[in-house]
């Protein structure tokens, strides 16, 4: 994410529970992906899990950026 987006998340996350929840979820997915991708070999199940996590992370990020657009317009 861009620095500007991170600033908006930090600024409005405390008052907008949806932004905070989406950001927390995004970071959880990031940690899970890092853990899986650090392995030297992934089983087919783990490979599928990585794909699913990436899809969920992207969907959440898209929603989050849409919410941040509202705050960008106010600034």
Buried (B, 14 or more C-beta within 10 A) or exposed (E): EEEEBEEBBEEBBEEBEEBBEBBEBBEBBEEBBEEBEEEEEEEEEEEEBBEEBEEBBEEBBEBBBEBBEEBEEEE
